Amino acid sequence: MNWIKYSRSATIICIALGLLAGYLILLFSNPAQAGNGFRAILSGGFIGGNRRIGDVFYYATPLLMVGLGVAVGFKTGAFNIGGPRQFVIGGYFAMLTAHTLQVPRPLSWLIPLVAAAAAAAL
């Protein structure tokens, strides 16, 4: 099983299994529309112009940020399952300090960082 860590084929297999699992869920939940739903999933961000591609990046960015944060934690040996909470708390404090409190720029970066770190410590 050690070859799975470093293999491109393992990535492709995981993507294919994830797509298969999604299709099976669609098939069991609504068999009549499973094919249309699966096509919409595969082509959803690419058909409809720049607006749709922008929406994909808009919705994927928080997931990517949390995933990268958790990956860094796992790589260093830390166990962290509070990534989404830290992301939300950091975002809240960023908006609070930048727009509501209107603190200077260095503090508007530091305060959300400290708040997210405090959320991680809880």
DRENVO-430858 format. One record per atom (N, C-alpha, C, CB): residue number from 1; residue in three letters; x, y, z. Coordinates in pm, whole numbers, m for minus. Glycine has a CB too. Layout:
N
+-----+--------+--------+--------+--------+
| num | residu |      u |      v |      w |
+-----+--------+--------+--------+--------+
| NUM |    ala |      X |      Y |      Z |
...
+-----+--------+--------+--------+--------+
This chain:
122
+-----+--------+--------+--------+--------+
| num | residu |      u |      v |      w |
+-----+--------+--------+--------+--------+
|   1 |    met |     81 |   m120 |      0 |
|   1 |    met |      0 |      0 |      0 |
|   1 |    met |     85 |    126 |      0 |
|   1 |    met |    m92 |      0 |    119 |
|   2 |    asn |    214 |    114 |     14 |
|   2 |    asn |    300 |    232 |     18 |
|   2 |    asn |    305 |    303 |   m117 |
|   2 |    asn |    441 |    193 |     61 |
|   3 |    trp |    281 |    230 |   m227 |
|   3 |    trp |    286 |    291 |   m359 |
|   3 |    trp |    173 |    391 |   m379 |
|   3 |    trp |    279 |    184 |   m466 |
|   4 |    ile |     65 |    381 |   m300 |
|   4 |    ile |    m49 |    472 |   m316 |
|   4 |    ile |     m9 |    615 |   m284 |
|   4 |    ile |   m165 |    429 |   m227 |
|   5 |    lys |     83 |    635 |   m191 |
|   5 |    lys |    124 |    770 |   m153 |
|   5 |    lys |    182 |    848 |   m269 |
|   5 |    lys |    223 |    763 |    m41 |
|   6 |    tyr |    256 |    784 |   m354 |
|   6 |    tyr |    335 |    855 |   m453 |
|   6 |    tyr |    288 |    832 |   m597 |
|   6 |    tyr |    478 |    816 |   m440 |
|   7 |    ser |    173 |    773 |   m615 |
|   7 |    ser |    130 |    734 |   m747 |
|   7 |    ser |     23 |    828 |   m802 |
|   7 |    ser |     78 |    593 |   m744 |
|   8 |    arg |     37 |    866 |   m928 |
|   8 |    arg |    m67 |    946 |   m994 |
|   8 |    arg |   m191 |    862 |  m1019 |
|   8 |    arg |    m15 |   1005 |  m1127 |
|   9 |    ser |   m169 |    735 |  m1044 |
|   9 |    ser |   m284 |    649 |  m1071 |
|   9 |    ser |   m374 |    638 |   m948 |
|   9 |    ser |   m237 |    509 |  m1115 |
|  10 |    ala |   m318 |    647 |   m830 |
|  10 |    ala |   m400 |    643 |   m708 |
|  10 |    ala |   m491 |    765 |   m703 |
|  10 |    ala |   m311 |    637 |   m582 |
|  11 |    thr |   m442 |    879 |   m745 |
|  11 |    thr |   m525 |    999 |   m749 |
|  11 |    thr |   m639 |    982 |   m847 |
|  11 |    thr |   m441 |   1121 |   m788 |
|  12 |    ile |   m609 |    929 |   m964 |
|  12 |    ile |   m712 |    908 |  m1065 |
|  12 |    ile |   m815 |    806 |  m1018 |
|  12 |    ile |   m649 |    863 |  m1197 |
|  13 |    ile |   m767 |    702 |   m952 |
|  13 |    ile |   m859 |    599 |   m899 |
|  13 |    ile |   m950 |    660 |   m793 |
|  13 |    ile |   m779 |    480 |   m840 |
|  14 |    cys |   m896 |    743 |   m705 |
|  14 |    cys |   m978 |    806 |   m601 |
|  14 |    cys |  m1082 |    899 |   m661 |
|  14 |    cys |   m889 |    884 |   m503 |
|  15 |    ile |  m1044 |    975 |   m764 |
|  15 |    ile |  m1141 |   1064 |   m829 |
|  15 |    ile |  m1251 |    981 |   m895 |
|  15 |    ile |  m1071 |   1154 |   m935 |
|  16 |    ala |  m1212 |    874 |   m963 |
|  16 |    ala |  m1311 |    788 |  m1030 |
|  16 |    ala |  m1404 |    723 |   m928 |
|  16 |    ala |  m1240 |    679 |  m1113 |
|  17 |    leu |  m1351 |    676 |   m816 |
|  17 |    leu |  m1436 |    616 |   m713 |
|  17 |    leu |  m1530 |    719 |   m651 |
|  17 |    leu |  m1350 |    552 |   m605 |
|  18 |    gly |  m1482 |    841 |   m632 |
|  18 |    gly |  m1568 |    947 |   m580 |
|  18 |    gly |  m1680 |    981 |   m676 |
|  18 |    gly |  m1487 |   1071 |   m551 |
|  19 |    leu |  m1648 |    988 |   m806 |
|  19 |    leu |  m1752 |   1014 |   m905 |
|  19 |    leu |  m1852 |    899 |   m911 |
|  19 |    leu |  m1690 |   1037 |  m1043 |
|  20 |    leu |  m1802 |    777 |   m902 |
|  20 |    leu |  m1891 |    660 |   m903 |
|  20 |    leu |  m1983 |    661 |   m782 |
|  20 |    leu |  m1809 |    531 |   m905 |
|  21 |    ala |  m1928 |    693 |   m665 |
|  21 |    ala |  m2011 |    699 |   m544 |
|  21 |    ala |  m2117 |    809 |   m557 |
|  21 |    ala |  m1923 |    725 |   m420 |
|  22 |    gly |  m2079 |    924 |   m613 |
|  22 |    gly |  m2176 |   1031 |   m634 |
|  22 |    gly |  m2286 |    991 |   m730 |
|  22 |    gly |  m2108 |   1155 |   m685 |
|  23 |    tyr |  m2247 |    921 |   m836 |
|  23 |    tyr |  m2347 |    875 |   m933 |
|  23 |    tyr |  m2443 |    773 |   m870 |
|  23 |    tyr |  m2279 |    813 |  m1056 |
|  24 |    leu |  m2388 |    685 |   m789 |
|  24 |    leu |  m2474 |    586 |   m722 |
|  24 |    leu |  m2572 |    653 |   m626 |
|  24 |    leu |  m2390 |    484 |   m646 |
|  25 |    ile |  m2527 |    755 |   m556 |
|  25 |    ile |  m2617 |    829 |   m467 |
|  25 |    ile |  m2728 |    895 |   m548 |
|  25 |    ile |  m2539 |    935 |   m384 |
|  26 |    leu |  m2689 |    957 |   m661 |
|  26 |    leu |  m2791 |   1017 |   m749 |
|  26 |    leu |  m2887 |    911 |   m802 |
|  26 |    leu |  m2724 |   1090 |   m866 |
|  27 |    leu |  m2833 |    797 |   m836 |
|  27 |    leu |  m2914 |    689 |   m893 |
|  27 |    leu |  m3015 |    636 |   m791 |
|  27 |    leu |  m2824 |    575 |   m942 |
|  28 |    phe |  m2974 |    622 |   m667 |
|  28 |    phe |  m3066 |    572 |   m566 |
|  28 |    phe |  m3166 |    677 |   m521 |
|  28 |    phe |  m2988 |    522 |   m447 |
|  29 |    ser |  m3126 |    805 |   m522 |
|  29 |    ser |  m3218 |    908 |   m475 |
|  29 |    ser |  m3321 |    947 |   m580 |
|  29 |    ser |  m3140 |   1031 |   m433 |
|  30 |    asn |  m3283 |    952 |   m708 |
|  30 |    asn |  m3376 |    989 |   m814 |
|  30 |    asn |  m3328 |    926 |   m945 |
|  30 |    asn |  m3387 |   1144 |   m828 |
|  31 |    pro |  m3367 |    802 |   m972 |
|  31 |    pro |  m3316 |    731 |  m1089 |
|  31 |    pro |  m3349 |    799 |  m1222 |
|  31 |    pro |  m3369 |    592 |  m1091 |
|  32 |    ala |  m3462 |    866 |  m1231 |
|  32 |    ala |  m3503 |    927 |  m1357 |
|  32 |    ala |  m3413 |   1045 |  m1396 |
|  32 |    ala |  m3647 |    973 |  m1348 |
|  33 |    gln |  m3359 |   1114 |  m1299 |
|  33 |    gln |  m3279 |   1233 |  m1327 |
|  33 |    gln |  m3131 |   1214 |  m1295 |
|  33 |    gln |  m3333 |   1349 |  m1249 |
|  34 |    ala |  m3088 |   1092 |  m1269 |
|  34 |    ala |  m2949 |   1068 |  m1229 |
|  34 |    ala |  m2851 |   1107 |  m1339 |
|  34 |    ala |  m2930 |    921 |  m1193 |
|  35 |    gly |  m2883 |   1072 |  m1463 |
|  35 |    gly |  m2793 |   1106 |  m1574 |
|  35 |    gly |  m2781 |   1255 |  m1593 |
|  35 |    gly |  m2841 |   1042 |  m1702 |
|  36 |    asn |  m2894 |   1327 |  m1589 |
|  36 |    asn |  m2890 |   1473 |  m1603 |
|  36 |    asn |  m2816 |   1539 |  m1487 |
|  36 |    asn |  m3031 |   1530 |  m1612 |
|  37 |    gly |  m2838 |   1488 |  m1368 |
|  37 |    gly |  m2769 |   1544 |  m1251 |
|  37 |    gly |  m2619 |   1521 |  m1258 |
|  37 |    gly |  m2824 |   1483 |  m1124 |
|  38 |    phe |  m2579 |   1403 |  m1303 |
|  38 |    phe |  m2435 |   1374 |  m1313 |
|  38 |    phe |  m2370 |   1461 |  m1420 |
|  38 |    phe |  m2413 |   1224 |  m1344 |
|  39 |    arg |  m2439 |   1482 |  m1533 |
|  39 |    arg |  m2386 |   1571 |  m1637 |
|  39 |    arg |  m2372 |   1713 |  m1585 |
|  39 |    arg |  m2476 |   1569 |  m1762 |
|  40 |    ala |  m2468 |   1756 |  m1504 |
|  40 |    ala |  m2462 |   1891 |  m1447 |
|  40 |    ala |  m2344 |   1905 |  m1351 |
|  40 |    ala |  m2593 |   1924 |  m1375 |
|  41 |    ile |  m2317 |   1799 |  m1276 |
|  41 |    ile |  m2203 |   1803 |  m1184 |
|  41 |    ile |  m2072 |   1813 |  m1262 |
|  41 |    ile |  m2201 |   1678 |  m1095 |
|  42 |    leu |  m2059 |   1734 |  m1368 |
|  42 |    leu |  m1935 |   1732 |  m1444 |
|  42 |    leu |  m1912 |   1860 |  m1525 |
|  42 |    leu |  m1934 |   1614 |  m1537 |
|  43 |    ser |  m2018 |   1919 |  m1575 |
|  43 |    ser |  m2000 |   2035 |  m1663 |
|  43 |    ser |  m2048 |   2165 |  m1600 |
|  43 |    ser |  m2073 |   2014 |  m1792 |
|  44 |    gly |  m2090 |   2163 |  m1476 |
|  44 |    gly |  m2153 |   2278 |  m1412 |
|  44 |    gly |  m2072 |   2405 |  m1413 |
|  44 |    gly |  m2184 |   2244 |  m1274 |
|  45 |    gly |  m1945 |   2399 |  m1391 |
|  45 |    gly |  m1864 |   2519 |  m1384 |
|  45 |    gly |  m1809 |   2564 |  m1516 |
|  45 |    gly |  m1754 |   2499 |  m1290 |
|  46 |    phe |  m1823 |   2484 |  m1619 |
|  46 |    phe |  m1759 |   2515 |  m1746 |
|  46 |    phe |  m1856 |   2559 |  m1855 |
|  46 |    phe |  m1682 |   2397 |  m1793 |
|  47 |    ile |  m1983 |   2533 |  m1835 |
|  47 |    ile |  m2082 |   2575 |  m1934 |
|  47 |    ile |  m2157 |   2694 |  m1874 |
|  47 |    ile |  m2181 |   2458 |  m1972 |
|  48 |    gly |  m2155 |   2804 |  m1940 |
|  48 |    gly |  m2224 |   2922 |  m1890 |
|  48 |    gly |  m2135 |   3044 |  m1885 |
|  48 |    gly |  m2280 |   2895 |  m1754 |
|  49 |    gly |  m2014 |   3034 |  m1935 |
|  49 |    gly |  m1928 |   3151 |  m1945 |
|  49 |    gly |  m1843 |   3176 |  m1822 |
|  49 |    gly |  m2010 |   3271 |  m1972 |
|  50 |    asn |  m1785 |   3294 |  m1820 |
|  50 |    asn |  m1692 |   3332 |  m1713 |
|  50 |    asn |  m1759 |   3343 |  m1578 |
|  50 |    asn |  m1626 |   3464 |  m1747 |
|  51 |    arg |  m1885 |   3375 |  m1576 |
|  51 |    arg |  m1957 |   3388 |  m1449 |
|  51 |    arg |  m1959 |   3255 |  m1375 |
|  51 |    arg |  m2100 |   3438 |  m1473 |
|  52 |    arg |  m1985 |   3147 |  m1445 |
|  52 |    arg |  m1992 |   3015 |  m1382 |
|  52 |    arg |  m1855 |   2969 |  m1333 |
|  52 |    arg |  m2050 |   2913 |  m1479 |
|  53 |    ile |  m1752 |   2996 |  m1412 |
|  53 |    ile |  m1617 |   2959 |  m1368 |
|  53 |    ile |  m1578 |   3040 |  m1245 |
|  53 |    ile |  m1514 |   2981 |  m1483 |
|  54 |    gly |  m1615 |   3167 |  m1243 |
|  54 |    gly |  m1590 |   3250 |  m1126 |
|  54 |    gly |  m1663 |   3199 |  m1003 |
|  54 |    gly |  m1631 |   3393 |  m1153 |
|  55 |    asp |  m1784 |   3149 |  m1022 |
|  55 |    asp |  m1859 |   3091 |   m910 |
|  55 |    asp |  m1789 |   2968 |   m855 |
|  55 |    asp |  m2001 |   3055 |   m954 |
|  56 |    val |  m1730 |   2888 |   m944 |
|  56 |    val |  m1657 |   2769 |   m899 |
|  56 |    val |  m1541 |   2812 |   m809 |
|  56 |    val |  m1604 |   2688 |  m1019 |
|  57 |    phe |  m1465 |   2911 |   m851 |
|  57 |    phe |  m1353 |   2958 |   m769 |
|  57 |    phe |  m1403 |   3023 |   m640 |
|  57 |    phe |  m1267 |   3058 |   m848 |
|  58 |    tyr |  m1513 |   3093 |   m647 |
|  58 |    tyr |  m1570 |   3160 |   m529 |
|  58 |    tyr |  m1608 |   3058 |   m421 |
|  58 |    tyr |  m1693 |   3243 |   m568 |
|  59 |    tyr |  m1673 |   2951 |   m462 |
|  59 |    tyr |  m1717 |   2851 |   m365 |
|  59 |    tyr |  m1605 |   2753 |   m327 |
|  59 |    tyr |  m1834 |   2774 |   m420 |
|  60 |    ala |  m1506 |   2736 |   m413 |
|  60 |    ala |  m1399 |   2640 |   m384 |
|  60 |    ala |  m1291 |   2699 |   m295 |
|  60 |    ala |  m1338 |   2592 |   m513 |
|  61 |    thr |  m1274 |   2830 |   m295 |
|  61 |    thr |  m1165 |   2892 |   m219 |
|  61 |    thr |  m1168 |   2859 |    m70 |
|  61 |    thr |  m1169 |   3042 |   m237 |
|  62 |    pro |  m1281 |   2873 |      0 |
|  62 |    pro |  m1280 |   2836 |    142 |
|  62 |    pro |  m1246 |   2689 |    165 |
|  62 |    pro |  m1414 |   2868 |    206 |
|  63 |    leu |  m1297 |   2602 |     79 |
|  63 |    leu |  m1267 |   2460 |     93 |
|  63 |    leu |  m1118 |   2433 |     72 |
|  63 |    leu |  m1350 |   2377 |     m6 |
|  64 |    leu |  m1059 |   2499 |    m27 |
|  64 |    leu |   m917 |   2481 |    m53 |
|  64 |    leu |   m833 |   2535 |     63 |
|  64 |    leu |   m877 |   2551 |   m183 |
|  65 |    met |   m871 |   2650 |    116 |
|  65 |    met |   m796 |   2709 |    227 |
|  65 |    met |   m799 |   2619 |    351 |
|  65 |    met |   m851 |   2848 |    261 |
|  66 |    val |   m917 |   2570 |    384 |
|  66 |    val |   m929 |   2481 |    500 |
|  66 |    val |   m854 |   2351 |    475 |
|  66 |    val |  m1078 |   2452 |    531 |
|  67 |    gly |   m865 |   2297 |    354 |
|  67 |    gly |   m793 |   2174 |    321 |
|  67 |    gly |   m643 |   2190 |    330 |
|  67 |    gly |   m831 |   2128 |    183 |
|  68 |    leu |   m592 |   2303 |    281 |
|  68 |    leu |   m447 |   2327 |    291 |
|  68 |    leu |   m404 |   2344 |    436 |
|  68 |    leu |   m409 |   2451 |    211 |
|  69 |    gly |   m487 |   2411 |    515 |
|  69 |    gly |   m453 |   2427 |    656 |
|  69 |    gly |   m449 |   2295 |    730 |
|  69 |    gly |   m554 |   2519 |    723 |
|  70 |    val |   m545 |   2209 |    705 |
|  70 |    val |   m546 |   2077 |    767 |
|  70 |    val |   m430 |   1992 |    717 |
|  70 |    val |   m680 |   2006 |    739 |
|  71 |    ala |   m397 |   2004 |    587 |
|  71 |    ala |   m285 |   1927 |    531 |
|  71 |    ala |   m152 |   1968 |    595 |
|  71 |    ala |   m278 |   1946 |    378 |
|  72 |    val |   m134 |   2097 |    617 |
|  72 |    val |    m11 |   2143 |    684 |
|  72 |    val |     m5 |   2088 |    826 |
|  72 |    val |     m4 |   2298 |    687 |
|  73 |    gly |   m118 |   2090 |    895 |
|  73 |    gly |   m121 |   2035 |   1030 |
|  73 |    gly |    m89 |   1886 |   1033 |
|  73 |    gly |   m257 |   2057 |   1092 |
|  74 |    phe |   m146 |   1811 |    941 |
|  74 |    phe |   m118 |   1667 |    936 |
|  74 |    phe |     28 |   1641 |    901 |
|  74 |    phe |   m210 |   1598 |    835 |
|  75 |    lys |     83 |   1722 |    812 |
|  75 |    lys |    223 |   1702 |    771 |
|  75 |    lys |    318 |   1726 |    888 |
|  75 |    lys |    257 |   1796 |    655 |
|  76 |    thr |    282 |   1819 |    977 |
|  76 |    thr |    367 |   1847 |   1093 |
|  76 |    thr |    340 |   1753 |   1210 |
|  76 |    thr |    349 |   1990 |   1137 |
|  77 |    gly |    240 |   1667 |   1194 |
|  77 |    gly |    211 |   1572 |   1300 |
|  77 |    gly |    102 |   1619 |   1395 |
|  77 |    gly |    335 |   1544 |   1377 |
|  78 |    ala |     45 |   1734 |   1372 |
|  78 |    ala |    m63 |   1783 |   1458 |
|  78 |    ala |   m197 |   1731 |   1408 |
|  78 |    ala |    m63 |   1938 |   1462 |
|  79 |    phe |   m286 |   1705 |   1499 |
|  79 |    phe |   m420 |   1658 |   1463 |
|  79 |    phe |   m515 |   1775 |   1480 |
|  79 |    phe |   m464 |   1536 |   1551 |
|  80 |    asn |   m575 |   1820 |   1371 |
|  80 |    asn |   m659 |   1938 |   1375 |
|  80 |    asn |   m786 |   1910 |   1295 |
|  80 |    asn |   m584 |   2062 |   1320 |
|  81 |    ile |   m899 |   1907 |   1363 |
|  81 |    ile |  m1025 |   1890 |   1292 |
|  81 |    ile |  m1110 |   2016 |   1303 |
|  81 |    ile |  m1102 |   1769 |   1347 |
|  82 |    gly |  m1054 |   2125 |   1350 |
|  82 |    gly |  m1130 |   2249 |   1368 |
|  82 |    gly |  m1107 |   2350 |   1258 |
|  82 |    gly |  m1095 |   2311 |   1499 |
|  83 |    gly |  m1062 |   2306 |   1142 |
|  83 |    gly |  m1030 |   2397 |   1033 |
|  83 |    gly |  m1145 |   2486 |    989 |
|  83 |    gly |   m983 |   2319 |    916 |
|  84 |    pro |  m1264 |   2432 |    966 |
|  84 |    pro |  m1374 |   2519 |    925 |
|  84 |    pro |  m1410 |   2624 |   1030 |
|  84 |    pro |  m1497 |   2436 |    894 |
|  85 |    arg |  m1405 |   2585 |   1156 |
|  85 |    arg |  m1435 |   2682 |   1262 |
|  85 |    arg |  m1330 |   2792 |   1265 |
|  85 |    arg |  m1442 |   2611 |   1400 |
|  86 |    gln |  m1205 |   2756 |   1251 |
|  86 |    gln |  m1098 |   2856 |   1250 |
|  86 |    gln |  m1113 |   2950 |   1130 |
|  86 |    gln |   m961 |   2789 |   1247 |
|  87 |    phe |  m1152 |   2896 |   1016 |
|  87 |    phe |  m1170 |   2977 |    896 |
|  87 |    phe |  m1283 |   3077 |    916 |
|  87 |    phe |  m1198 |   2888 |    774 |
|  88 |    val |  m1394 |   3032 |    972 |
|  88 |    val |  m1509 |   3120 |    994 |
|  88 |    val |  m1476 |   3227 |   1097 |
|  88 |    val |  m1632 |   3039 |   1039 |
|  89 |    ile |  m1412 |   3189 |   1206 |
|  89 |    ile |  m1378 |   3286 |   1310 |
|  89 |    ile |  m1275 |   3387 |   1258 |
|  89 |    ile |  m1323 |   3215 |   1435 |
|  90 |    gly |  m1176 |   3340 |   1185 |
|  90 |    gly |  m1079 |   3432 |   1125 |
|  90 |    gly |  m1145 |   3528 |   1027 |
|  90 |    gly |   m968 |   3355 |   1055 |
|  91 |    gly |  m1236 |   3478 |    944 |
|  91 |    gly |  m1308 |   3563 |    850 |
|  91 |    gly |  m1395 |   3665 |    920 |
|  91 |    gly |  m1392 |   3480 |    758 |
|  92 |    tyr |  m1462 |   3623 |   1027 |
|  92 |    tyr |  m1547 |   3714 |   1104 |
|  92 |    tyr |  m1464 |   3827 |   1163 |
|  92 |    tyr |  m1621 |   3639 |   1215 |
|  93 |    phe |  m1353 |   3792 |   1226 |
|  93 |    phe |  m1271 |   3895 |   1288 |
|  93 |    phe |  m1201 |   3983 |   1185 |
|  93 |    phe |  m1167 |   3832 |   1380 |
|  94 |    ala |  m1173 |   3928 |   1067 |
|  94 |    ala |  m1115 |   4010 |    960 |
|  94 |    ala |  m1215 |   4116 |    917 |
|  94 |    ala |  m1074 |   3922 |    839 |
|  95 |    met |  m1340 |   4076 |    898 |
|  95 |    met |  m1442 |   4174 |    860 |
|  95 |    met |  m1468 |   4274 |    973 |
|  95 |    met |  m1573 |   4104 |    822 |
|  96 |    leu |  m1469 |   4225 |   1094 |
|  96 |    leu |  m1494 |   4312 |   1209 |
|  96 |    leu |  m1385 |   4417 |   1221 |
|  96 |    leu |  m1503 |   4231 |   1337 |
|  97 |    thr |  m1259 |   4376 |   1214 |
|  97 |    thr |  m1150 |   4472 |   1233 |
|  97 |    thr |  m1133 |   4564 |   1113 |
|  97 |    thr |  m1020 |   4398 |   1258 |
|  98 |    ala |  m1152 |   4514 |    992 |
|  98 |    ala |  m1127 |   4596 |    874 |
|  98 |    ala |  m1240 |   4694 |    845 |
|  98 |    ala |  m1106 |   4508 |    753 |
|  99 |    his |  m1363 |   4652 |    865 |
|  99 |    his |  m1475 |   4736 |    825 |
|  99 |    his |  m1547 |   4804 |    941 |
|  99 |    his |  m1573 |   4654 |    749 |
| 100 |    thr |  m1566 |   4734 |   1050 |
| 100 |    thr |  m1642 |   4792 |   1159 |
| 100 |    thr |  m1553 |   4876 |   1250 |
| 100 |    thr |  m1710 |   4682 |   1240 |
| 101 |    leu |  m1443 |   4818 |   1293 |
| 101 |    leu |  m1354 |   4890 |   1386 |
| 101 |    leu |  m1257 |   4982 |   1314 |
| 101 |    leu |  m1277 |   4791 |   1470 |
| 102 |    gln |  m1230 |   4956 |   1189 |
| 102 |    gln |  m1138 |   5033 |   1106 |
| 102 |    gln |  m1003 |   5055 |   1175 |
| 102 |    gln |  m1201 |   5166 |   1071 |
| 103 |    val |   m943 |   4945 |   1213 |
| 103 |    val |   m810 |   4950 |   1275 |
| 103 |    val |   m705 |   4959 |   1165 |
| 103 |    val |   m785 |   4825 |   1366 |
| 104 |    pro |   m581 |   4997 |   1199 |
| 104 |    pro |   m475 |   5003 |   1098 |
| 104 |    pro |   m451 |   4866 |   1033 |
| 104 |    pro |   m345 |   5055 |   1160 |
| 105 |    arg |   m396 |   4869 |    914 |
| 105 |    arg |   m379 |   4747 |    834 |
| 105 |    arg |   m300 |   4636 |    904 |
| 105 |    arg |   m311 |   4782 |    705 |
| 106 |    pro |   m187 |   4664 |    969 |
| 106 |    pro |   m116 |   4553 |   1036 |
| 106 |    pro |   m203 |   4483 |   1142 |
| 106 |    pro |     12 |   4605 |   1102 |
| 107 |    leu |   m284 |   4560 |   1214 |
| 107 |    leu |   m370 |   4499 |   1314 |
| 107 |    leu |   m486 |   4424 |   1250 |
| 107 |    leu |   m424 |   4605 |   1409 |
| 108 |    ser |   m530 |   4471 |   1133 |
| 108 |    ser |   m640 |   4400 |   1068 |
| 108 |    ser |   m595 |   4265 |   1013 |
| 108 |    ser |   m699 |   4485 |    955 |
| 109 |    trp |   m466 |   4242 |   1005 |
| 109 |    trp |   m414 |   4110 |    970 |
| 109 |    trp |   m384 |   4029 |   1096 |
| 109 |    trp |   m287 |   4123 |    885 |
| 110 |    leu |   m340 |   4096 |   1200 |
| 110 |    leu |   m296 |   4026 |   1321 |
| 110 |    leu |   m414 |   3979 |   1406 |
| 110 |    leu |   m207 |   4118 |   1404 |
| 111 |    ile |   m516 |   4060 |   1422 |
| 111 |    ile |   m629 |   4025 |   1508 |
| 111 |    ile |   m701 |   3899 |   1460 |
| 111 |    ile |   m727 |   4141 |   1516 |
| 112 |    pro |   m735 |   3887 |   1330 |
| 112 |    pro |   m799 |   3761 |   1286 |
| 112 |    pro |   m709 |   3640 |   1302 |
| 112 |    pro |   m840 |   3772 |   1141 |
| 113 |    leu |   m579 |   3659 |   1285 |
| 113 |    leu |   m485 |   3549 |   1301 |
| 113 |    leu |   m485 |   3500 |   1445 |
| 113 |    leu |   m345 |   3592 |   1259 |
| 114 |    val |   m484 |   3594 |   1540 |
| 114 |    val |   m485 |   3557 |   1681 |
| 114 |    val |   m620 |   3493 |   1718 |
| 114 |    val |   m459 |   3682 |   1769 |
| 115 |    ala |   m729 |   3545 |   1662 |
| 115 |    ala |   m861 |   3487 |   1692 |
| 115 |    ala |   m872 |   3345 |   1639 |
| 115 |    ala |   m972 |   3573 |   1631 |
| 116 |    ala |   m823 |   3319 |   1519 |
| 116 |    ala |   m826 |   3184 |   1464 |
| 116 |    ala |   m735 |   3090 |   1543 |
| 116 |    ala |   m784 |   3185 |   1315 |
| 117 |    ala |   m621 |   3142 |   1587 |
| 117 |    ala |   m531 |   3060 |   1669 |
| 117 |    ala |   m595 |   3028 |   1804 |
| 117 |    ala |   m397 |   3132 |   1691 |
| 118 |    ala |   m668 |   3126 |   1860 |
| 118 |    ala |   m738 |   3101 |   1987 |
| 118 |    ala |   m847 |   2996 |   1966 |
| 118 |    ala |   m800 |   3234 |   2043 |
| 119 |    ala |   m915 |   3000 |   1852 |
| 119 |    ala |  m1016 |   2899 |   1822 |
| 119 |    ala |   m952 |   2761 |   1809 |
| 119 |    ala |  m1092 |   2934 |   1692 |
| 120 |    ala |   m830 |   2755 |   1757 |
| 120 |    ala |   m761 |   2628 |   1745 |
| 120 |    ala |   m722 |   2574 |   1882 |
| 120 |    ala |   m637 |   2644 |   1658 |
| 121 |    ala |   m694 |   2664 |   1976 |
| 121 |    ala |   m651 |   2620 |   2108 |
| 121 |    ala |   m768 |   2565 |   2191 |
| 121 |    ala |   m585 |   2736 |   2182 |
| 122 |    leu |   m889 |   2599 |   2155 |
| 122 |    leu |  m1006 |   2553 |   2233 |
| 122 |    leu |  m1042 |   2411 |   2201 |
| 122 |    leu |  m1126 |   2642 |   2208 |
+-----+--------+--------+--------+--------+
